[in-house]
């Protein structure tokens, strides 16, 4: 394949051509259709644009497979969090997805998995389901930056899904109570790193919680014996104007 022909091929596949043949269809059936072989071929030809195109296609394929597997894990009772965690860890270590993509995909799968999907109001069952995954979320959203990035992905999800618009502060509260999100990350997200999507709505929802978090350290100093769970339960009433704790309402009888 001449270099000029290669550039022509790139132009074809740079456009919307989903109805036509894929890049792999151009190569003979068999091992040569493997993306690694195709990438190597274009490298030898000096077709850097095509090399990047192949890499983008591989990344897209990896993301699609990851999304489908995560949905399967969430919706199939045969799987447990240990198996799900192992799969997510492997995908991240192999460079197939990023840590933030892994947690945002899991959150989206949970949000779209139950009877609440498409419902005008989000019941406690959703938060109960979310709560069960907090230990897993915690294992992947380990850094300050990852936690803020995760909040932005949740913010964008709630903005894009109107039935979740008013749930953002409750979701963040559950993730905070579940030790997934740290105080500093929530406060910094509110001050400067939030997404612009629906920012007025979501910043307003979070004002009470952020105000409490900013003043919590002073309260801790004045009463060192107060435990975090009792503080969080009290925070719920301040943030959500509810007489009972969402965290407690979503606890199973055996927990």
C-alpha positions in Angstrom: 0.0 0.0 0.0 1.6 3.3 -1.0 1.8 6.2 1.4 -0.5 8.3 -0.7 -3.1 5.5 -0.7 -2.7 5.2 3.0 -3.5 8.9 3.6 -6.6 8.4 1.4 -7.6 5.5 3.6 -7.2 7.6 6.7 -9.5 10.3 5.2 -12.2 7.7 4.6 -12.1 6.3 8.1 -11.9 9.8 9.7 -15.4 10.5 8.6 -18.6 8.9 9.7 -18.5 5.6 7.9 -20.2 3.2 10.4 -22.4 1.9 7.7 -19.4 0.9 5.5 -16.6 -1.6 6.1 -14.5 -1.3 9.2 -10.7 -0.9 9.0 -10.2 -4.6 9.8 -12.4 -5.6 6.9 -9.8 -4.3 4.5 -7.3 -6.9 5.6 -7.5 -10.6 4.8 -9.5 -12.9 7.1 -7.3 -14.4 9.8 -4.5 -13.2 12.0 -3.8 -10.2 9.8 -7.1 -8.7 10.9 -5.8 -8.4 14.4 -5.4 -4.8 15.4 -1.8 -5.4 16.7 -0.9 -6.7 13.2 -2.6 -3.8 11.5 -0.9 -1.2 13.7 2.5 -2.8 13.0 1.8 -2.7 9.3 1.0 1.0 9.3 4.1 1.7 11.4 6.3 0.0 8.8 4.7 2.1 6.1 5.3 5.3 8.1 1.5 6.1 8.3 1.4 7.7 11.7 -2.1 9.0 11.2 -3.4 5.4 10.6 -1.4 4.2 13.6 -3.3 6.6 15.8 -6.5 5.6 14.1 -5.9 2.0 15.0 -5.1 2.9 18.6 -8.3 4.9 18.9 -10.3 2.0 17.5 -8.6 -0.4 20.0 -9.3 2.0 22.9 -13.0 2.3 21.8 -13.3 -1.5 21.5 -11.8 -1.8 25.0 -14.3 0.7 26.5 -17.3 -0.9 24.8 -16.3 -4.3 26.2 -15.7 -2.9 29.6 -19.1 -1.2 29.7 -20.8 -4.4 28.7 -19.0 -6.5 31.3 -19.7 -4.0 34.1 -23.4 -4.0 33.2 -23.3 -7.8 33.4 -21.6 -7.8 36.8 -24.2 -5.3 38.2 -27.2 -7.0 36.8 -26.3 -10.7 37.3 -26.6 -11.9 40.9 -24.1 -14.7 40.2 -21.2 -12.3 40.4 -19.9 -10.6 43.6 -17.9 -7.5 44.3 -14.7 -9.5 44.6 -14.9 -10.7 41.0 -16.0 -7.3 39.9 -13.1 -5.6 41.6 -10.6 -8.1 40.1 -12.0 -7.4 36.6 -11.8 -3.7 37.0 -8.3 -3.9 38.5 -7.1 -6.0 35.5 -8.6 -3.7 33.0 -6.9 -0.7 34.6 -3.5 -2.4 34.9 -3.7 -3.5 31.3 -4.3 0.1 30.2 -7.7 -0.7 28.8 -9.5 1.9 30.8 -8.6 4.7 33.3 -9.5 4.6 37.0 -12.0 7.4 36.6 -13.6 5.7 33.6 -13.9 2.5 35.6 -15.8 4.2 38.5 -18.0 6.3 36.3 -19.0 3.3 34.3 -19.8 1.4 37.5 -21.9 4.3 38.8 -23.8 4.6 35.5 -24.5 0.8 35.5 -25.9 1.0 39.0 -28.0 4.1 38.2 -29.5 2.4 35.1 -29.9 -1.1 36.5 -33.0 -0.9 38.8 -36.7 -0.2 38.6 -35.8 3.5 39.2 -34.2 3.8 35.7 -36.5 6.1 33.8 -38.6 6.8 36.9 -39.5 10.4 37.8 -38.4 9.9 41.4 -35.5 8.0 42.7 -36.4 5.6 45.6 -34.3 4.6 48.6 -33.6 1.3 46.8 -31.2 3.1 44.5 -29.2 4.5 47.4 -29.3 1.0 49.1 -27.8 -0.4 45.9 -25.2 2.4 45.7 -24.3 1.8 49.4 -23.4 -1.8 48.7 -20.7 -0.7 46.2 -19.1 1.9 48.4 -16.2 -0.4 49.5 -15.5 -1.1 45.8 -15.6 2.6 44.8 -13.3 3.4 47.7 -10.7 0.9 46.4 -10.5 2.7 43.0 -11.1 6.4 43.9 -8.0 6.5 46.1 -6.5 9.9 45.3 -7.7 13.5 45.8 -7.8 14.1 42.1 -9.7 10.9 41.3 -12.3 11.7 43.8 -12.9 15.2 42.3 -13.0 13.7 38.8 -15.5 11.1 40.0 -17.7 13.8 41.4 -17.6 15.6 38.1 -18.7 12.4 36.2 -21.6 12.0 38.7 -22.5 15.7 38.2 -22.5 15.2 34.4 -24.6 12.1 34.7 -27.2 13.8 36.9 -27.3 16.7 34.5 -27.8 14.4 31.5 -30.5 12.3 33.3 -33.2 14.6 34.4 -34.7 12.1 36.9 -31.3 12.2 38.8 -31.1 16.0 38.7 -32.2 16.5 42.3 -30.3 13.5 43.7 -26.7 14.8 43.3 -26.3 15.9 46.9 -27.7 12.7 48.2 -25.3 10.6 46.1 -22.4 12.6 47.3 -23.6 12.3 50.9 -23.8 8.5 50.5 -20.3 8.3 49.0 -19.0 10.5 51.8 -20.6 8.4 54.5 -19.3 5.3 52.8 -15.7 6.7 53.0 -15.4 7.0 49.2 -15.1 10.8 49.1 -13.0 12.8 51.5 -13.9 16.2 53.0 -11.1 18.1 51.2 -12.0 16.7 47.8 -15.7 17.7 48.2 -14.8 21.2 49.4 -12.3 21.7 46.5 -14.8 20.4 44.0 -17.4 22.9 45.2 -14.9 25.8 45.2 -13.1 25.3 41.9 -13.0 22.0 40.1 -16.7 21.3 39.4 -18.0 20.8 35.9 -19.9 23.7 34.2 -22.8 21.4 33.5 -25.7 22.5 35.6 -23.2 24.1 38.0 -25.7 26.5 39.5 -28.1 23.7 40.5 -25.5 21.3 41.8 -23.5 23.9 43.7 -26.7 25.1 45.4 -27.5 21.5 46.4 -24.1 21.1 48.0 -24.0 24.4 49.9 -25.2 23.1 53.3 -22.9 20.1 53.2 -19.8 22.1 52.2 -20.6 24.6 54.9 -20.8 21.8 57.4 -17.6 20.2 56.2 -15.7 23.5 56.4 -16.7 23.9 60.0 -16.5 20.2 61.0 -12.9 20.4 62.1 -13.7 23.1 64.7 -16.5 20.9 66.1 -14.2 17.9 66.2 -11.7 19.9 68.3 -14.5 20.9 70.7 -15.8 17.3 71.1 -13.1 14.7 70.4 -15.4 11.8 71.6 -17.9 12.4 68.9 -17.7 9.6 66.3 -17.9 10.2 62.5 -21.1 8.1 62.1 -23.0 10.2 64.7 -21.7 13.4 63.0 -22.8 12.1 59.6 -26.2 11.2 60.8 -26.6 14.7 62.2 -25.2 16.1 59.0 -28.0 14.3 57.0 -30.6 16.3 58.8 -28.7 19.6 58.0 -28.1 18.8 54.4 -31.2 16.9 53.3 -33.8 18.4 55.6 -35.0 14.9 56.5 -35.9 13.5 59.9 -34.2 10.2 59.4 -30.9 9.1 58.1 -30.8 7.9 54.5 -27.8 5.8 55.4 -29.8 4.1 58.1 -32.9 3.7 55.9 -30.8 1.9 53.3 -29.4 -0.6 55.8 -30.6 -4.1 55.6 -32.1 -5.6 58.8 -29.0 -7.8 59.2 -26.4 -5.0 58.8 
